[in-house]
C-alpha cells in the first residue's frame, strides 16, 4: 500500500472550545507513541476522511506537521482510535500513533469476506462471520491492509475457516490470537417449529365453569314467579294450634 500524506497544524484550543474547530471543518487530534511526547494537532476533516478511507488503521501515513512553515516536520504514523458522532458517523477526534519503521507494532487487521458459499446457495445453511478483525504484531511496513476470506469453498454445513487458514507470512506477522478461532462457519438453517394446540378434553361428569354459571342463573322472571307463589302459599296456610285469633 502506498504511504498517504496528510497535513497538520499544532493545536492550541482544548476542551469544549474544540466545538468551534469542528464547526469550521477542522478535526482535533493527538500524536502519541513510544518515547514520543504527546502533541495536540488539528487536520482538515475532509482531508482526514479521504486519507482514512485509503489507509485505514494499518496503512502508513506521512503526517506533515506545520507544512506551511519553514519548521515543517514529517512523522510516520498510523491512524488510531477514531471517534465518531453517534448520529452522523462523522469523525470528531482521532489519534495518530507515531511509529519507528524498525520496531514492531500491534494492530487489529480487518477481515473482508468474498465469494459465495455453495452450501448457502443450495439452502443447506447460512454463513456466519464470527469475528471481523484479527490482532497481529509486525513491522509497520509489513502490516496488511486486510485479510480476505473466500467462502466459495464452503459447500457443507459445519464447514469453517479458522485464523490459521488466513493467508499471511508467518515470518513477518505474528498473530496474537488463537489460531484455531473460527472466522466464518456454515450454520444449519433453523426451521421454525409449528406450535400445535391440543383441543381441550371433555371430562364426563365434570361441569365446565361456563356450564355451571348457566345453570345457576335462571331465565329472566322465573325466579320471581317461584318466590311469589311461595308467599301466597304461606298466607293461605292456617295458623298453628294454640294461638288465638283476635275474635276469640
VENLINMO-V524749 format. One record per backbone hydrogen bond with DSSP energy under -1.0 kcal/mol. NH is the residue of the N-H (numbers start at 1). CO is the residue of the C=O. E is the energy in kcal/mol with one decimal. If there is no record, write none. Layout:
nh;co;e
NH;CO;E
NH;CO;E
This chain:
nh;co;e
4;60;-1.9
6;62;-2.3
8;64;-2.6
9;42;-2.4
11;40;-2.3
17;14;-1.3
18;15;-1.5
19;16;-1.5
20;17;-1.7
22;18;-2.1
23;19;-2.1
24;20;-1.0
25;22;-1.7
26;21;-2.6
27;43;-3.2
29;41;-2.6
30;94;-1.5
31;39;-2.6
32;96;-2.4
36;33;-1.7
39;31;-2.2
41;29;-2.7
42;9;-2.3
43;27;-2.0
45;25;-2.4
48;44;-2.4
49;45;-2.5
50;46;-1.7
51;47;-2.1
52;48;-3.1
53;49;-2.0
54;50;-1.0
55;51;-2.9
56;52;-2.1
58;55;-1.0
59;55;-1.9
61;77;-2.6
62;4;-4.1
63;75;-3.2
64;6;-2.6
65;73;-2.9
66;8;-2.8
69;66;-2.0
73;65;-1.9
75;63;-2.2
77;61;-3.0
78;97;-1.8
80;95;-3.2
83;93;-2.8
85;90;-2.6
89;85;-2.6
92;83;-3.2
93;83;-1.3
94;28;-1.1
95;80;-2.5
96;30;-2.8
97;78;-2.9
98;32;-3.2
99;76;-2.4
103;100;-2.4
105;138;-3.1
107;136;-2.2
109;134;-3.1
111;132;-2.2
112;147;-3.2
114;149;-3.1
119;154;-1.9
121;117;-2.5
122;118;-2.0
124;119;-2.3
125;119;-1.1
126;187;-3.0
128;185;-3.1
130;183;-2.8
131;183;-1.1
134;109;-2.4
136;107;-2.9
137;174;-2.2
138;105;-2.2
142;139;-2.2
147;110;-2.7
149;112;-3.0
151;114;-2.5
154;151;-1.6
155;153;-1.2
158;186;-2.8
159;156;-1.5
161;184;-2.5
163;181;-1.9
164;179;-2.4
165;162;-1.8
166;163;-1.8
172;169;-1.4
173;169;-2.6
174;137;-2.5
176;135;-2.5
181;178;-1.7
183;161;-3.4
184;161;-1.4
185;128;-1.9
186;159;-2.6
187;126;-3.1
189;124;-1.2
206;203;-1.6
212;208;-2.4
213;209;-2.1
214;210;-1.7
215;211;-1.8
216;212;-1.9
217;213;-1.3
222;219;-1.7
225;221;-1.8
226;222;-1.5
227;223;-1.7
228;224;-2.2
229;225;-2.2
230;226;-1.8
231;227;-1.9
232;228;-2.0
233;229;-1.6
234;230;-1.7
235;231;-1.6
236;232;-1.6
237;233;-1.1
243;240;-1.1
